Amino acid sequence: MAKDLFSNQASLYAQYRPGYPRELYEYIVQHVNSRTLAWDCATGNGQAAVELARYFDRVMATDISEKQLQQAQPHEKITYSVTTAEQTPFGNNSFDCITVAQAYHWLQFDAFEKEVMRIAKPGAVVAIWGYSLVVCEDEAINTLINTFYRDKVGAYWDKERRYIDDHYTTVPFPYEPLPSKDFHISVQWNRQQLIGYFNTWSSVQHFIKAHQYNPVNELAAAIEKLWQNDNYKNFYFPLFLKLGRVKKDVGI
């Protein structure tokens, strides 16, 4: 079963994690043969599921964290449920599209593939994406962020974080490749929003557990010295996508 690293900070996650650009969804769905049913696996607070509901008749949105799902936005087209990525209650050959947003690296790859091959329709699209470290327009703030990421909490990231650093180029993805594309998530944040985002990091939670204090407080103080007026600054996240098609016989 995938790791649950975000239940403790579920409300922060819902408040401070960035959404994904509409262009990403438009690009994905143009490869989908039918738009009857989508599965958003490891949906978290339903960010991607709500967007998928624009395109599909129904969306099944699952996560192992009940606390994350409690933060999700209700939607008439979306059914939320506590379900693992590797074993679901869904029927064979059900889904036209399967998505995993910023969570594929936490899954058990072989078991997830087996489940995908069972519940996906032949020719269904599998889309996984993630985003790497935030980038600020202010290089001095970037230096603080990079040092914090690498030196302060670097040892407290789970080993799966390396897949994000590699932009998913090293994850197993056993589906017929479709043309991929890179995107950016652009946001305008004040200091509170930036600091709130850092507090959603799983590495920060691991650090707090180990040392009994929050290292983000030190980072926040350093950032405030450089960013005193608390106006909004431009940030972006490099977003990377892997896209594939399920190839199997109808009888599977």
C-alpha positions as CSV (number, residue, x, y, z in Angstrom):
1,M,0.0,0.0,0.0
2,A,1.2,3.5,-0.7
3,K,2.4,5.7,2.1
4,D,0.1,8.2,3.9
5,L,2.4,11.1,4.6
6,F,-0.2,14.0,4.4
7,S,-3.0,13.2,6.8
8,N,-1.4,15.2,9.7
9,Q,-1.3,18.3,7.5
10,A,-4.4,17.7,5.4
11,S,-5.9,21.1,6.1
12,L,-2.6,22.9,5.2
13,Y,-2.3,20.7,2.1
14,A,-5.8,21.8,0.9
15,Q,-5.0,25.5,1.6
16,Y,-1.5,25.9,0.3
17,R,-0.8,23.3,-2.4
18,P,-1.0,24.7,-5.9
19,G,-3.6,23.6,-8.5
20,Y,-2.7,22.4,-11.9
21,P,-3.1,24.4,-15.2
22,R,-6.1,23.9,-17.4
23,E,-3.8,23.3,-20.3
24,L,-2.6,20.1,-18.6
25,Y,-6.1,18.6,-18.6
26,E,-6.8,19.7,-22.1
27,Y,-3.7,18.0,-23.3
28,I,-4.5,14.8,-21.5
29,V,-8.1,14.4,-22.6
30,Q,-7.4,15.0,-26.2
31,H,-5.8,11.5,-26.2
32,V,-8.8,9.8,-24.5
33,N,-11.1,7.8,-26.7
34,S,-14.2,8.1,-24.5
35,R,-15.1,10.3,-21.6
36,T,-17.5,8.2,-19.6
37,L,-15.5,7.3,-16.5
38,A,-12.2,8.5,-15.0
39,W,-10.3,7.3,-11.9
40,D,-8.2,9.9,-10.0
41,C,-6.0,7.7,-7.9
42,A,-4.5,9.2,-4.7
43,T,-6.7,12.2,-5.2
44,G,-5.7,13.9,-1.9
45,N,-8.2,16.8,-1.5
46,G,-9.6,16.2,-5.0
47,Q,-7.8,19.0,-6.8
48,A,-7.4,17.0,-10.0
49,A,-10.8,15.2,-9.6
50,V,-12.7,18.4,-9.7
51,E,-11.0,19.4,-12.9
52,L,-11.5,16.0,-14.5
53,A,-15.3,16.4,-13.8
54,R,-15.3,19.1,-16.4
55,Y,-14.5,16.4,-19.1
56,F,-15.9,13.1,-17.8
57,D,-19.4,11.9,-17.1
58,R,-18.2,10.5,-13.8
59,V,-15.0,10.5,-11.7
60,M,-14.0,8.0,-9.0
61,A,-11.6,9.7,-6.7
62,T,-9.7,7.6,-4.2
63,D,-7.1,8.1,-1.5
64,I,-5.8,6.2,1.5
65,S,-6.2,9.2,3.7
66,E,-9.7,9.9,5.1
67,K,-8.5,13.2,6.4
68,Q,-7.4,14.3,3.0
69,L,-10.7,13.3,1.5
70,Q,-12.5,15.3,4.2
71,Q,-10.9,18.4,2.6
72,A,-12.3,17.6,-0.8
73,Q,-14.8,19.7,-2.6
74,P,-18.1,17.8,-3.1
75,H,-19.2,17.5,-6.7
76,E,-22.2,15.8,-8.3
77,K,-20.0,13.9,-10.8
78,I,-17.4,12.8,-8.2
79,T,-17.5,9.8,-5.9
80,Y,-14.8,10.0,-3.2
81,S,-13.7,6.8,-1.3
82,V,-11.0,5.6,0.9
83,T,-9.3,3.0,-1.3
84,T,-5.7,1.9,-1.9
85,A,-4.1,2.4,-5.3
86,E,-3.2,-1.3,-5.6
87,Q,-6.5,-2.9,-4.8
88,T,-9.9,-1.3,-5.7
89,P,-13.5,-2.3,-5.7
90,F,-13.9,-1.3,-9.3
91,G,-15.1,-3.6,-12.1
92,N,-12.9,-4.9,-14.9
93,N,-12.6,-2.8,-18.0
94,S,-14.3,0.2,-16.5
95,F,-12.1,3.3,-16.9
96,D,-11.4,5.5,-19.9
97,C,-8.7,7.5,-18.1
98,I,-6.6,7.0,-15.0
99,T,-4.7,9.9,-13.4
100,V,-2.2,10.2,-10.5
101,A,-1.3,13.7,-9.6
102,Q,1.9,14.3,-7.5
103,A,1.6,10.8,-5.9
104,Y,2.7,8.1,-8.4
105,H,6.1,7.9,-6.6
106,W,4.4,6.7,-3.4
107,L,2.7,3.8,-5.1
108,Q,3.7,0.2,-5.3
109,F,4.4,0.2,-9.0
110,D,3.9,-3.5,-9.9
111,A,0.7,-3.9,-7.9
112,F,-0.7,-0.6,-9.3
113,E,0.1,-1.8,-12.8
114,K,-1.7,-5.0,-12.2
115,E,-4.8,-3.2,-11.0
116,V,-4.7,-0.7,-13.9
117,M,-4.6,-3.6,-16.3
118,R,-7.7,-5.1,-14.6
119,I,-9.9,-2.0,-14.4
120,A,-8.8,0.0,-17.4
121,K,-10.6,-0.3,-20.7
122,P,-8.4,-1.4,-23.6
123,G,-6.9,1.8,-25.0
124,A,-7.5,3.8,-21.8
125,V,-5.1,6.6,-21.1
126,V,-2.9,6.6,-18.0
127,A,-1.6,10.1,-17.0
128,I,0.8,10.7,-14.1
129,W,2.3,14.0,-13.3
130,G,4.2,15.9,-10.7
131,Y,5.9,19.1,-9.9
132,S,9.4,19.8,-8.5
133,L,10.8,22.5,-6.3
134,V,9.2,25.9,-6.4
135,V,11.1,28.7,-8.1
136,C,10.9,32.4,-7.2
137,E,11.5,35.4,-9.3
138,D,13.8,36.7,-6.5
139,E,17.1,34.8,-6.7
140,A,18.0,35.6,-3.1
141,I,14.9,33.9,-2.0
142,N,15.6,31.0,-4.3
143,T,19.0,30.5,-2.6
144,L,17.2,30.2,0.8
145,I,14.7,27.8,-0.6
146,N,17.3,25.6,-2.2
147,T,19.5,25.5,0.8
148,F,16.6,24.6,3.0
149,Y,15.5,21.9,0.6
150,R,18.9,20.4,0.3
151,D,20.7,21.0,3.6
152,K,18.1,21.5,6.3
153,V,15.5,18.9,5.5
154,G,17.2,17.0,2.7
155,A,17.9,14.0,4.9
156,Y,14.3,13.8,5.9
157,W,12.7,13.2,2.5
158,D,11.5,9.7,2.0
159,K,13.6,7.9,-0.6
160,E,10.8,8.1,-3.2
161,R,11.4,11.9,-3.4
162,R,14.2,11.1,-5.8
163,Y,11.6,10.3,-8.5
164,I,10.3,13.9,-8.2
165,D,13.9,15.3,-8.5
166,D,14.3,13.1,-11.6
167,H,11.0,14.5,-13.1
168,Y,9.6,10.9,-13.3
169,T,12.2,9.9,-15.8
170,T,13.2,6.9,-13.7
171,V,9.8,5.6,-12.6
172,P,8.5,2.4,-14.1
173,F,5.7,3.3,-16.6
174,P,4.7,0.2,-18.5
175,Y,2.2,1.7,-20.9
176,E,2.4,2.5,-24.6
177,P,4.0,5.9,-24.6
178,L,2.1,8.9,-25.8
179,P,3.7,12.3,-26.6
180,S,4.5,14.0,-23.4
181,K,4.8,17.7,-22.6
182,D,6.1,19.9,-19.8
183,F,4.1,22.6,-18.1
184,H,4.5,25.2,-15.4
185,I,2.3,26.0,-12.5
186,S,2.4,29.7,-12.0
187,V,1.3,31.3,-8.7
188,Q,1.5,34.7,-7.1
189,W,2.1,34.3,-3.4
190,N,2.7,36.4,-0.3
191,R,5.0,35.3,2.5
192,Q,2.2,33.5,4.4
193,Q,1.3,31.4,1.4
194,L,4.9,30.5,0.7
195,I,5.5,29.5,4.3
196,G,2.2,27.6,4.4
197,Y,3.4,25.6,1.4
198,F,6.6,24.6,3.1
199,N,4.7,23.4,6.1
200,T,3.0,20.8,3.8
201,W,6.2,19.1,3.0
202,S,6.5,15.5,4.4
203,S,10.2,16.1,5.1
204,V,9.3,19.0,7.4
205,Q,6.9,16.7,9.3
206,H,9.6,14.1,9.6
207,F,12.1,16.8,10.9
208,I,9.6,18.0,13.5
209,K,9.1,14.5,14.7
210,A,12.8,13.9,15.0
211,H,13.8,17.3,16.6
212,Q,10.6,18.6,18.2
213,Y,10.7,21.9,16.5
214,N,9.6,23.3,13.1
215,P,12.5,24.3,10.8
216,V,10.2,26.3,8.7
217,N,10.2,29.0,11.4
218,E,13.9,29.7,10.8
219,L,13.4,29.8,7.1
220,A,10.4,32.2,7.5
221,A,12.5,34.6,9.5
222,A,15.3,34.5,6.9
223,I,12.8,35.1,4.1
224,E,11.2,38.0,6.0
225,K,14.5,39.9,6.1
226,L,14.6,39.8,2.3
227,W,10.9,40.3,1.7
228,Q,9.8,42.9,4.2
229,N,6.8,44.5,2.5
230,D,5.0,41.2,2.1
231,N,3.7,42.1,-1.4
232,Y,3.0,39.3,-3.8
233,K,5.8,37.7,-5.7
234,N,5.8,35.5,-8.8
235,F,6.6,31.8,-8.4
236,Y,6.4,28.8,-10.6
237,F,6.7,25.0,-10.3
238,P,8.1,22.9,-13.2
239,L,5.4,20.4,-14.0
240,F,6.2,17.1,-15.8
241,L,3.8,14.6,-17.3
242,K,4.1,11.0,-18.4
243,L,1.3,9.8,-20.7
244,G,0.6,6.3,-21.9
245,R,-2.1,4.0,-23.3
246,V,-3.2,0.6,-21.9
247,K,-2.7,-2.2,-24.3
248,K,-4.5,-5.4,-23.5
249,D,-7.0,-7.9,-24.9
250,V,-10.6,-7.2,-24.2
251,G,-10.9,-10.3,-22.1
252,I,-8.4,-9.2,-19.5
